[in-house]
Amino acid sequence: MLSAPTGKDALVLGEKCPERIDLLMADVVTPGINGRELAEMLVALHPDMKVPFASGYAQNVIVKHGVIEENLNFIGKPCSLRALGRKIREVLGTNPAH
């Protein structure tokens, strides 16, 4: 697992990572490089990477302001570990049958 305190740091890690990156958990609203910009740059380098977006803002608010599109994977904050786990499994396509 890689971890970075800022979008810029995450971009540097992603650019230098020789291994496949399966998942980028990106906060939508961050200073400097926002989550959407970061995802676009890293998906270009790691095309199979899946990206769920998180935000403390309501999804309809960030969609309305053009930060992300309505059909992107989104989870609101705060969220439980169970909800986060479900979202990650859903995004990776490993969600078990009910």
N, C-alpha and C positions, 0 to 999 in steps of 0.2 A: 504494500500500500504506500502510495506517495501522498504527501500532505504539503500544502503551501498556504502561507498566511494571506497572500494577495493574488490577484489574477495575473499580475506580471510574473510573480514567482512561479505560479503554476504553469505559465506559458514556457518559461525557461526549463522547468523540469520536464514538461512534455516534449519539448524540442530535443532535449538531451537523452531522453529515455530510449534505449535501443530495443526494449521489449514492447510487446503489444500492450496497449492500455485498453481495457475492456469497458471501463466506466469512468465518467467524470461527473462528480456531484457538484453542480455549479449554482452558486447563489446568483439570483438575477441582478440584484442591485449591489454593486460593489464599486469602490472608488477606482479610478483609472480604467482598467479593462473590465467591463461588466461581464457577467456570466455568458450572455449570448455571444459577445465578441470572442471571448475566450474559447467557447465551444466551437465556433466557426473556424478559428485558427487551428485548434488541436485536431478537429475531425479531418481537416485537410492533411494532417500528418499521420493520423491514426484512423483511417476511414471506417473501421468496424466498431469504433468506440460509440457507446450509447451514452446519452446525456439526459438525466433528469434534472430539472431546475427546481430550486427552492426559493421561497421568498416569504418575508413577513407581511408583504402586501397581498391583498386578495388578487387572485388570478385575473378577474375581469378588469381590475385597475391597471395591471401591468400590460394586459393585452390592449386595452383602450389607448394607452400611451405609446404603443408600438414597441415595447421592450421585448416581448416575445409573441409568437403567434398562438392562437387559441388551441391548436392541435398538438402543441408540444407537451412532453411529459412534465407535469408540474405537481409539486407537493407544497402545501402551505406550512409555514412555521408559526408557532411551534408545532411539532408533531411527535407522536410516540415512536419509540423504537420499532414497535410492531408495524405501524403505518409506514415508516421508512423502509423497513424490510420488505413489506408487500410491494411498495413502489419500485424498489430496486429489482425484485424478482420479476415484476411486470415488465419493466424496461429491458431487462436481459432476456426475457422470454422464457423464464424458468419458474413461472408461477404455477404451483401444483393445482390440480383440479380440486374443486370444492368437495 
